[in-house]
Amino acid sequence: MALTKINASVIANNTIAVGNIADNSVDATKIASNSILTRHIDDDQITTDQIAANTIATANIADNAVDGTKIASNSILTRHIDDNQIGIDQLNVSDGSNGQALTTNGSGTLAFSTISSTPTSIADADSDTKIQVEESSDEDVIRFDVGGTEYMTLTSNGKLNVTEIAHISSGSLEIGNGDEKQIFDASGATIQFQTADTERMRIDGSGNIGIGQTPTTNSRLWVTGLTGKYATYLTFPSGGYGMGMNTSSGTSNTFHYYFNQGTFVGQVYTNGSATIWASASDYRLKENVVTDWDATTRLKQLKPSRFNFIKDSSNTLQDGFLAHEVQDIVPEAIVGVKDEVDENGDAKYQSIDQSKLVPLLTKALQEQQTIIEDLKSRIETLEG
């Protein structure tokens, strides 16, 4: 005789209870293979009330009985398990000790293990590109390697080094390699440029620039040159201009001031319509002043000439002097030494400031005028 299917209508409420089932009466021989399916149990009907405490135990489930084929995909969800209900007691794992971590042996066995305290890193397959924490014990350094080369480190004092090309320390950013570097000093609001471990240039917080020395507040640009060298040297193309200067108003301004060991010696000045090249002549700068001296004798020794410069392809004749011929007569008018050469054997040419001849010419003219007036007086006496 065929059995009638058991459905919800033939089972009275609360009739399947612990008291109705004898201990160990439901074993594997009483349940046919593949006879309990998901469709036999109505949705949401197995709740905490239906499962007695400690009834789902290892002894009730045969080894390997619950495999992937017995659990439908996506059927066990977080909402099916009450909060904080799966702990150490539910896992076949010992409690472990403080500081240990849950690990796996790769074969499905879980255990608490102590994580090694030796240096750790994040690395690629061959470990030549990595981020490494403490290369040696208690080094307190993070290292960054790429392709087997260390390019950057972060030290315990907060100093970031990028292959000695850049690092930040004490509010300053240093960019460079070894003693060739630029220093951006946030605390002092300056930018410093170094070569050979020596500062060569600095820009201060006001934008003042010092080359070869520290900037000063009374100069936007201050350049200190080397002995026997140019402080500045300008080269410009044909048709170009070496230097341009402009005043912000039409009033008088000084383009250049010149000093000798800190003492004023001259200036280039504009009065608004013309340029004046002026040497220092203030009486307060002078001593041993005499006015009674022989100018005519010295004037007669000068040899005015006419000539053209070799570089002048037009061979235009000019009036002037040969510098070495003036040097013994008016030495202050000449710069340089006759036939002088530099350390490379190149000529160091003499120069002349012809304005320095004006006092000699003036004094000689006065002497001639005195003679003329004396002769004139004598002639008038003779004719009278």
C-alpha positions as CSV (number, residue, x, y, z in Angstrom):
1,M,0.0,0.0,0.0
2,A,1.4,3.4,-1.0
3,L,2.0,5.9,1.8
4,T,0.3,9.2,1.8
5,K,2.7,12.2,1.8
6,I,3.2,13.9,5.1
7,N,2.3,17.6,4.8
8,A,1.7,20.4,7.2
9,S,-2.0,19.6,7.4
10,V,-1.5,16.2,8.9
11,I,1.0,17.3,11.5
12,A,-0.5,19.0,14.5
13,N,1.2,22.1,15.9
14,N,4.0,21.3,18.5
15,T,3.6,17.5,18.0
16,I,7.2,17.0,16.8
17,A,9.0,17.6,20.1
18,V,12.0,16.2,22.0
19,G,9.7,14.2,24.2
20,N,8.2,12.4,21.2
21,I,11.5,11.2,19.8
22,A,13.5,8.6,21.8
23,D,17.2,9.2,22.3
24,N,19.3,8.0,19.3
25,S,16.1,6.8,17.5
26,V,16.7,8.9,14.4
27,D,20.0,7.5,12.9
28,A,21.3,7.3,9.3
29,T,19.3,4.0,8.7
30,K,16.0,5.7,9.3
31,I,16.5,8.5,6.8
32,A,16.8,7.4,3.1
33,S,19.5,8.9,1.0
34,N,18.6,12.3,-0.5
35,S,15.2,12.2,1.3
36,I,15.4,15.6,3.2
37,L,15.3,18.4,0.7
38,T,15.0,22.2,1.0
39,R,11.5,22.1,-0.4
40,H,10.4,19.8,2.6
41,I,10.9,22.6,5.1
42,D,8.8,25.8,4.8
43,D,10.7,29.1,4.6
44,D,11.9,30.6,7.9
45,Q,10.4,27.8,10.0
46,I,13.7,26.6,11.6
47,T,14.4,29.2,14.3
48,T,16.2,29.3,17.7
49,D,13.0,27.9,19.3
50,Q,13.1,24.7,17.2
51,I,16.8,23.9,18.1
52,A,17.6,22.9,21.7
53,A,20.8,24.2,23.2
54,N,23.9,22.1,22.4
55,T,22.0,19.8,20.1
56,I,24.1,20.6,17.0
57,A,27.3,19.0,18.0
58,T,30.3,17.2,16.4
59,A,29.0,13.8,17.5
60,N,25.8,14.3,15.5
61,I,27.5,15.0,12.2
62,A,29.6,12.4,10.6
63,D,33.0,13.3,9.2
64,N,32.8,15.0,5.8
65,A,29.0,14.7,5.9
66,V,28.4,18.3,5.2
67,D,30.1,19.1,1.9
68,G,29.4,21.6,-0.8
69,T,26.7,19.5,-2.4
70,K,24.6,19.6,0.8
71,I,24.4,23.4,1.1
72,A,22.6,25.3,-1.5
73,S,24.4,28.3,-3.0
74,N,23.9,31.5,-0.9
75,S,21.7,29.6,1.6
76,I,23.7,30.4,4.8
77,L,23.5,34.1,5.4
78,T,24.7,36.4,8.2
79,R,21.1,36.8,9.3
80,H,20.8,33.1,9.9
81,I,23.4,33.2,12.7
82,D,22.8,35.3,15.9
83,D,25.3,37.9,16.7
84,N,28.4,36.8,18.7
85,Q,27.3,33.1,18.6
86,I,30.3,31.6,16.7
87,G,33.4,31.9,18.9
88,I,36.4,29.8,20.0
89,D,34.0,27.2,21.5
90,Q,32.4,26.6,18.1
91,L,35.7,26.2,16.3
92,N,38.1,23.4,16.9
93,V,40.8,25.9,17.9
94,S,42.6,26.5,21.2
95,D,42.4,30.0,22.8
96,G,45.9,30.9,21.9
97,S,47.7,33.7,23.8
98,N,48.0,37.5,23.8
99,G,49.5,38.9,20.6
100,Q,48.9,35.7,18.5
101,A,47.0,35.7,15.2
102,L,44.6,33.1,13.7
103,T,46.5,31.4,10.8
104,T,45.9,28.5,8.5
105,N,48.3,25.7,7.4
106,G,46.9,25.8,3.9
107,S,45.0,22.5,4.4
108,G,42.0,23.9,6.2
109,T,43.3,23.7,9.8
110,L,43.1,26.9,11.8
111,A,45.4,27.7,14.7
112,F,46.6,30.7,16.7
113,S,50.3,31.4,16.0
114,T,52.9,34.0,17.0
115,I,53.8,36.3,14.2
116,S,57.6,36.6,13.7
117,S,59.1,39.9,15.0
118,T,61.9,39.8,12.5
119,P,62.0,42.6,9.8
120,T,58.9,42.6,7.6
121,S,58.4,43.9,4.1
122,I,56.0,44.1,1.2
123,A,57.8,42.9,-1.9
124,D,57.4,41.6,-5.4
125,A,58.1,38.0,-6.4
126,D,61.9,38.3,-6.5
127,S,62.0,40.7,-3.5
128,D,64.0,43.3,-5.4
129,T,61.2,45.9,-5.2
130,K,59.9,46.3,-1.7
131,I,58.9,48.5,1.2
132,Q,60.9,47.2,4.2
133,V,60.4,48.0,7.9
134,E,63.6,47.8,9.9
135,E,66.4,46.2,7.9
136,S,68.2,45.5,11.2
137,S,66.8,45.1,14.8
138,D,65.2,48.2,16.2
139,E,66.6,50.3,13.4
140,D,63.4,52.5,13.2
141,V,63.8,53.1,9.4
142,I,61.4,52.4,6.5
143,R,63.2,51.6,3.3
144,F,61.9,51.8,-0.3
145,D,63.7,49.7,-2.9
146,V,63.0,49.5,-6.6
147,G,64.8,47.0,-8.8
148,G,67.3,46.1,-6.1
149,T,68.3,49.7,-5.4
150,E,67.3,51.7,-2.3
151,Y,65.8,55.0,-3.5
152,M,64.1,56.4,-0.4
153,T,64.2,56.0,3.4
154,L,62.1,57.5,6.3
155,T,64.1,57.7,9.5
156,S,62.9,57.9,13.1
157,N,63.6,61.6,13.3
158,G,61.2,62.3,10.4
159,K,63.9,62.8,7.8
160,L,62.9,61.7,4.4
161,N,65.8,60.9,2.1
162,V,65.5,60.2,-1.6
163,T,68.8,58.7,-2.7
164,E,70.4,61.7,-1.1
165,I,68.7,63.8,-3.8
166,A,66.1,65.3,-1.5
167,H,65.2,65.3,2.2
168,I,63.0,67.3,4.5
169,S,64.5,68.1,7.9
170,S,63.7,70.7,10.6
171,G,61.4,72.6,8.3
172,S,63.8,72.7,5.4
173,L,63.7,70.9,2.1
174,E,67.1,70.0,0.7
175,I,67.4,69.0,-2.9
176,G,70.7,67.7,-4.3
177,N,73.3,65.0,-4.1
178,G,75.8,65.2,-1.3
179,D,77.3,68.7,-1.2
180,E,75.6,69.9,-4.4
181,K,72.2,71.0,-3.2
182,Q,69.5,73.6,-2.8
183,I,68.0,74.3,0.6
184,F,64.5,75.6,1.0
185,D,64.4,76.9,4.6
186,A,60.8,77.3,5.7
187,S,61.7,78.6,9.1
188,G,63.9,81.4,7.8
189,A,61.9,81.8,4.6
190,T,65.1,81.6,2.5
191,I,66.3,79.5,-0.5
192,Q,70.0,78.6,-0.4
193,F,72.0,77.1,-3.3
194,Q,75.2,75.1,-2.5
195,T,78.0,73.5,-4.5
196,A,81.0,71.7,-3.1
197,D,79.3,72.0,0.3
198,T,79.6,75.8,0.2
199,E,76.7,78.2,-0.1
200,R,76.9,80.1,-3.4
201,M,73.6,82.0,-3.6
202,R,70.7,82.8,-1.3
203,I,67.3,84.4,-1.7
204,D,65.9,85.8,1.5
205,G,62.3,86.2,2.6
206,S,62.0,89.7,1.1
207,G,63.2,88.5,-2.3
208,N,66.7,90.0,-2.0
209,I,69.4,87.9,-3.7
210,G,73.0,87.4,-2.6
211,I,75.5,85.7,-4.9
212,G,78.8,84.9,-3.1
213,Q,77.5,86.5,0.1
214,T,74.4,86.8,2.3
215,P,71.7,89.2,0.9
216,T,71.3,92.6,2.5
217,T,68.2,94.7,3.0
218,N,69.6,97.7,1.0
219,S,70.2,95.8,-2.2
220,R,67.9,93.6,-4.3
221,L,70.9,91.9,-5.9
222,W,74.4,91.7,-4.3
223,V,77.2,89.9,-6.2
224,T,80.6,89.3,-4.7
225,G,83.1,88.0,-7.3
226,L,86.4,86.1,-7.0
227,T,89.9,87.6,-6.9
228,G,91.0,88.2,-10.5
229,K,87.6,87.2,-11.9
230,Y,84.6,89.0,-13.2
231,A,81.7,89.4,-10.7
232,T,79.4,89.7,-13.8
233,Y,80.0,89.3,-17.5
234,L,77.4,90.1,-20.1
235,T,77.5,88.8,-23.7
236,F,74.9,90.0,-26.2
237,P,74.4,89.5,-30.0
238,S,75.0,92.0,-32.7
239,G,72.3,94.6,-32.6
240,G,71.4,93.7,-29.0
241,Y,72.0,95.6,-25.8
242,G,74.2,94.7,-22.8
243,M,72.1,96.4,-20.1
244,G,69.1,98.6,-19.9
245,M,68.1,100.8,-17.0
246,N,64.9,102.8,-16.5
247,T,63.8,105.2,-13.8
248,S,60.3,105.1,-12.5
249,S,59.9,108.9,-12.7
250,G,61.4,111.8,-14.7
251,T,63.3,113.2,-11.7
252,S,67.0,112.8,-11.0
253,N,68.2,109.2,-10.2
254,T,71.5,107.4,-9.8
255,F,72.0,104.3,-12.0
256,H,75.3,103.2,-10.4
257,Y,77.2,103.8,-7.2
258,Y,80.9,102.9,-7.0
259,F,82.8,102.1,-3.8
260,N,86.4,101.2,-3.0
261,Q,86.5,99.2,0.2
262,G,83.2,100.7,1.3
263,T,84.2,104.3,0.4
264,F,82.2,106.1,-2.3
265,V,84.3,106.9,-5.4
266,G,81.8,107.7,-8.1
267,Q,78.4,107.3,-9.7
268,V,76.5,107.2,-13.0
269,Y,73.7,109.7,-12.6
270,T,70.8,111.1,-14.7
271,N,69.4,114.6,-14.2
272,G,66.2,113.7,-16.1
273,S,67.6,114.5,-19.6
274,A,71.2,113.5,-19.7
275,T,73.6,111.0,-18.1
276,I,76.5,112.1,-16.0
277,W,79.6,109.9,-15.2
278,A,80.9,111.4,-12.1
279,S,84.0,110.5,-9.9
280,A,84.0,111.3,-6.2
281,S,85.4,114.9,-5.7
282,D,84.1,115.9,-2.3
283,Y,86.7,117.8,-0.3
284,R,85.9,115.6,2.7
285,L,87.4,112.7,0.8
286,K,90.8,114.5,0.1
287,E,94.0,115.6,1.8
288,N,97.4,117.1,0.9
289,V,95.6,119.6,-1.4
290,V,98.1,121.9,-3.3
291,T,97.4,124.4,-6.1
292,D,100.9,125.7,-6.9
293,W,102.4,123.1,-9.4
294,D,103.8,123.1,-12.9
295,A,101.3,121.9,-15.5
296,T,102.8,123.4,-18.6
297,T,106.0,121.3,-18.4
298,R,104.0,118.1,-18.1
299,L,101.5,119.1,-20.7
300,K,104.3,119.6,-23.3
301,Q,105.3,115.9,-22.7
302,L,102.0,114.6,-23.9
303,K,101.9,113.3,-27.5
304,P,98.5,113.7,-29.0
305,S,98.1,111.3,-32.0
306,R,95.8,110.3,-34.8
307,F,95.1,106.6,-35.4
308,N,92.4,104.0,-36.1
309,F,91.6,100.8,-34.2
310,I,92.6,97.5,-35.7
311,K,89.1,96.1,-35.2
312,D,87.6,99.0,-37.1
313,S,87.3,97.8,-40.7
314,S,86.6,101.4,-41.9
315,N,90.0,102.6,-40.6
316,T,88.4,105.8,-39.3
317,L,91.0,108.1,-37.9
318,Q,90.6,109.4,-34.3
319,D,92.3,111.8,-32.0
320,G,93.7,110.5,-28.8
321,F,96.7,109.1,-27.0
322,L,98.7,105.9,-26.6
323,A,98.0,104.8,-23.0
324,H,101.6,104.0,-22.0
325,E,102.8,107.4,-23.3
326,V,100.4,109.1,-20.9
327,Q,101.0,106.8,-17.9
328,D,104.2,108.5,-16.7
329,I,102.7,112.0,-17.1
330,V,99.1,111.5,-15.8
331,P,99.2,108.0,-14.2
332,E,95.7,108.4,-12.7
333,A,94.3,108.5,-16.3
334,I,95.6,105.1,-17.2
335,V,94.4,101.6,-16.2
336,G,96.7,98.6,-16.7
337,V,100.4,98.0,-17.5
338,K,102.1,98.2,-20.9
339,D,102.4,94.8,-22.6
340,E,100.7,93.0,-19.7
341,V,99.3,89.5,-20.2
342,D,97.2,87.2,-18.1
343,E,98.0,83.7,-16.8
344,N,97.0,82.3,-20.2
345,G,99.3,84.6,-22.1
346,D,96.4,86.7,-23.5
347,A,96.9,90.4,-23.6
348,K,95.5,92.6,-20.9
349,Y,95.0,95.9,-22.7
350,Q,95.5,99.4,-21.1
351,S,92.7,101.9,-20.9
352,I,92.6,105.7,-20.6
353,D,90.2,108.0,-18.9
354,Q,90.8,111.2,-20.9
355,S,88.7,113.3,-18.5
356,K,91.6,112.9,-16.1
357,L,93.6,115.2,-18.4
358,V,91.3,118.1,-17.9
359,P,92.9,119.3,-14.6
360,L,96.3,119.3,-16.3
361,L,95.0,121.1,-19.4
362,T,93.1,123.6,-17.2
363,K,96.2,124.4,-15.0
364,A,98.4,124.7,-18.1
365,L,95.9,127.0,-19.7
366,Q,95.9,129.2,-16.5
367,E,99.7,129.3,-16.6
368,Q,99.6,130.3,-20.2
369,Q,97.0,132.9,-19.5
370,T,99.2,134.3,-16.7
371,I,102.1,134.6,-19.1
372,I,99.9,136.2,-21.8
373,E,98.6,138.7,-19.3
374,D,102.1,139.5,-18.1
375,L,103.4,140.0,-21.7
376,K,100.4,142.1,-22.5
377,S,101.1,144.3,-19.5
378,R,104.7,144.7,-20.5
379,I,103.8,145.6,-24.1
380,E,101.3,148.2,-22.8
381,T,104.1,149.7,-20.6
382,L,106.6,149.8,-23.5
383,E,104.0,151.4,-25.8
384,G,102.9,153.9,-23.2
